[in-house]
């Protein structure tokens, strides 16, 4: 009986707790911990990378859409005034009507000619550098870049397509812009609207 009690007390420490081995973790346990931590960190990294890529893509989408809309609205405001001619001067209106460019004049200051500020305007697609160009009395300048397509469709009073500049009463503008959005991804947005030429 005493031998059993002595053996029981020999196995327990002075505080009554079981005596633990001081050998530490085995190599197998360490490898398992490292493997689990690697998987966890890899998952966290991929999640952050996905969130970052999605945020970049959404920001580029919003930026492209906003720039396309602003550029089209800019053209709409000017084209709407094409042919403004309160003094009924000759040769004021649509001057050139091509699929990727339009030139028009107006008498915005009511002086009887179209030679003044912003009275002779051209919008054209420059395929060489992928830009929308605006030309006026100041010369030519890039309105926006990264443009892949600009198309003008001209309609007459019956809303039929026409190539005769004297029959044009409204213009459909379609502008496409494309920008890179991260790793091998391109964002493309097209904005199309119709503008009625009030003075034609």
C-alpha positions as CSV (number, residue, x, y, z in Angstrom):
1,X,0.0,0.0,0.0
2,X,2.8,2.4,0.9
3,X,4.6,1.6,-2.3
4,X,1.5,2.6,-4.3
5,X,1.2,5.9,-2.4
6,X,4.9,6.6,-2.9
7,X,4.6,6.0,-6.6
8,X,1.6,8.2,-6.8
9,X,3.3,11.1,-5.1
10,X,6.4,10.6,-7.2
11,X,4.4,11.2,-10.3
12,X,2.9,14.4,-9.0
13,X,4.8,17.6,-8.3
14,X,4.9,19.5,-5.1
15,X,1.8,21.6,-6.1
16,X,-0.2,18.5,-6.9
17,X,0.0,19.0,-10.7
18,X,1.2,16.4,-13.1
19,X,4.9,16.6,-14.1
20,X,5.3,17.8,-17.7
21,X,8.0,16.9,-20.1
22,X,10.5,19.7,-20.9
23,X,11.3,18.3,-24.3
24,X,9.1,21.0,-26.1
25,X,7.4,20.6,-29.6
26,X,8.3,17.9,-31.9
27,X,9.5,18.6,-35.4
28,X,6.2,17.3,-36.8
29,X,4.2,19.6,-34.6
30,X,6.3,22.6,-35.7
31,X,5.9,21.7,-39.4
32,X,2.1,21.5,-38.9
33,X,2.0,24.9,-37.3
34,X,4.1,26.4,-40.1
35,X,1.8,24.8,-42.7
36,X,-1.4,26.1,-41.1
37,X,0.1,29.6,-40.7
38,X,1.2,29.6,-44.4
39,X,-2.3,28.6,-45.5
40,X,-3.9,31.3,-43.3
41,X,-1.5,34.0,-44.5
42,X,-1.9,33.0,-48.1
43,X,-5.7,33.2,-47.8
44,X,-5.5,36.6,-46.2
45,X,-3.1,37.9,-48.9
46,X,-5.3,36.6,-51.7
47,X,-8.4,38.2,-50.1
48,X,-6.6,41.6,-49.8
49,X,-5.3,41.3,-53.4
50,X,-8.8,40.5,-54.7
51,X,-10.3,43.5,-52.8
52,X,-7.5,45.8,-54.0
53,X,-8.0,44.7,-57.6
54,X,-11.8,45.1,-57.4
55,X,-11.4,48.6,-55.9
56,X,-9.0,49.6,-58.7
57,X,-11.3,48.2,-61.4
58,X,-14.4,50.0,-60.0
59,X,-12.5,53.3,-59.7
60,X,-11.3,53.0,-63.3
61,X,-14.9,52.2,-64.4
62,X,-16.3,55.2,-62.6
63,X,-13.6,57.5,-64.0
64,X,-14.0,56.3,-67.6
65,X,-17.7,56.6,-67.5
66,X,-17.5,60.1,-66.0
67,X,-15.0,61.3,-68.6
68,X,-17.0,59.9,-71.5
69,X,-20.2,61.5,-70.2
70,X,-18.5,64.9,-69.7
71,X,-16.9,64.9,-73.2
72,X,-20.3,64.0,-74.8
73,X,-22.1,66.7,-72.8
74,X,-19.5,69.2,-73.9
75,X,-20.2,68.3,-77.6
76,X,-23.9,68.4,-77.1
77,X,-23.9,71.9,-75.7
78,X,-22.0,73.2,-78.8
79,X,-23.8,71.1,-81.4
80,X,-27.1,72.3,-80.0
81,X,-26.1,75.9,-81.0
82,X,-25.0,74.9,-84.5
83,X,-26.6,77.2,-87.1
84,X,-27.5,79.9,-84.6
85,X,-28.1,82.8,-87.0
86,X,-30.3,85.6,-85.8
87,X,-29.2,88.0,-88.6
88,X,-29.7,85.3,-91.2
89,X,-26.2,85.5,-92.5
90,X,-25.2,83.1,-95.3
91,X,-23.2,79.9,-94.8
92,X,-23.8,79.4,-91.1
93,X,-24.7,75.9,-89.9
94,X,-23.2,72.4,-90.5
95,X,-20.1,72.8,-92.6
96,X,-18.8,69.1,-92.6
97,X,-20.7,66.0,-91.5
98,X,-18.4,63.0,-91.5
99,X,-18.9,59.7,-89.5
100,X,-16.0,60.5,-87.2
101,X,-16.0,64.4,-87.3
102,X,-18.3,67.3,-87.4
103,X,-17.7,71.0,-88.1
104,X,-20.3,73.7,-87.6
105,X,-20.6,77.4,-87.3
106,X,-22.9,79.8,-85.4
107,X,-23.3,83.5,-84.8
108,X,-23.2,83.5,-81.0
109,X,-22.6,87.2,-80.6
110,X,-25.1,88.4,-83.2
111,X,-22.6,90.3,-85.3
112,X,-23.5,88.8,-88.6
113,X,-20.4,86.5,-89.1
114,X,-18.9,83.3,-87.7
115,X,-15.3,84.5,-87.3
116,X,-15.3,85.2,-83.6
117,X,-14.7,83.3,-80.4
118,X,-16.1,79.7,-80.4
119,X,-18.2,80.3,-83.5
120,X,-16.5,77.8,-85.8
121,X,-16.0,74.5,-84.0
122,X,-14.8,71.1,-85.1
123,X,-14.9,67.8,-83.1
124,X,-13.0,64.9,-84.6
125,X,-11.5,61.6,-83.7
126,X,-7.8,61.3,-84.0
127,X,-7.1,57.6,-84.5
128,X,-3.3,58.2,-84.5
129,X,-3.2,59.0,-80.8
130,X,-6.7,57.8,-79.8
131,X,-8.1,61.2,-78.8
132,X,-11.1,63.4,-79.2
133,X,-9.9,66.7,-80.7
134,X,-11.6,70.1,-80.5
135,X,-10.7,72.8,-83.0
136,X,-11.8,76.4,-82.7
137,X,-10.3,79.9,-83.0
138,X,-7.6,79.0,-80.5
139,X,-6.4,76.0,-82.6
140,X,-6.7,72.2,-82.0
141,X,-6.5,70.6,-78.5
142,X,-7.2,67.2,-77.0
143,X,-10.5,67.1,-75.2
144,X,-10.0,63.6,-73.9
145,X,-7.6,60.8,-74.7
146,X,-7.9,56.9,-74.6
147,X,-10.7,57.2,-77.2
148,X,-11.3,54.1,-79.3
149,X,-14.3,55.2,-81.3
150,X,-16.2,58.3,-82.1
151,X,-19.2,58.1,-84.4
152,X,-21.7,60.8,-85.6
153,X,-25.0,59.8,-87.1
154,X,-27.0,62.5,-88.9
155,X,-30.8,62.5,-89.0
156,X,-33.2,64.6,-91.0
157,X,-36.7,65.9,-90.0
158,X,-38.2,62.4,-90.5
159,X,-35.5,60.9,-88.3
160,X,-33.9,59.2,-91.3
161,X,-30.2,58.9,-91.7
162,X,-28.8,61.6,-94.1
163,X,-25.5,62.6,-95.6
164,X,-26.8,65.9,-96.9
165,X,-25.6,68.6,-94.4
166,X,-28.5,70.9,-95.4
167,X,-31.0,68.2,-94.2
168,X,-29.5,67.6,-90.8
169,X,-31.8,68.4,-87.9
170,X,-30.3,66.1,-85.2
171,X,-27.1,64.3,-84.4
172,X,-26.5,61.0,-82.6
173,X,-23.1,61.0,-80.8
174,X,-21.5,57.7,-79.8
175,X,-18.2,57.9,-77.9
176,X,-16.1,55.0,-76.7
177,X,-13.2,55.3,-74.2
178,X,-10.9,52.5,-73.0
179,X,-8.4,52.5,-70.2
180,X,-6.2,49.8,-68.5
181,X,-7.4,48.7,-65.0
182,X,-4.7,46.6,-63.4
183,X,-3.3,43.3,-64.5
184,X,-4.1,42.6,-68.2
185,X,-7.6,44.2,-67.8
186,X,-9.1,46.9,-70.0
187,X,-12.2,48.9,-69.1
188,X,-14.3,50.2,-72.0
189,X,-17.3,52.4,-71.8
190,X,-19.5,53.8,-74.6
191,X,-21.9,56.7,-74.2
192,X,-24.5,57.5,-76.8
193,X,-26.9,60.4,-76.9
194,X,-29.0,62.3,-79.4
195,X,-28.9,66.1,-79.7
196,X,-31.4,68.2,-81.6
197,X,-30.0,71.1,-83.5
198,X,-32.5,73.8,-82.5
199,X,-31.2,76.3,-85.0
200,X,-31.2,74.2,-88.1
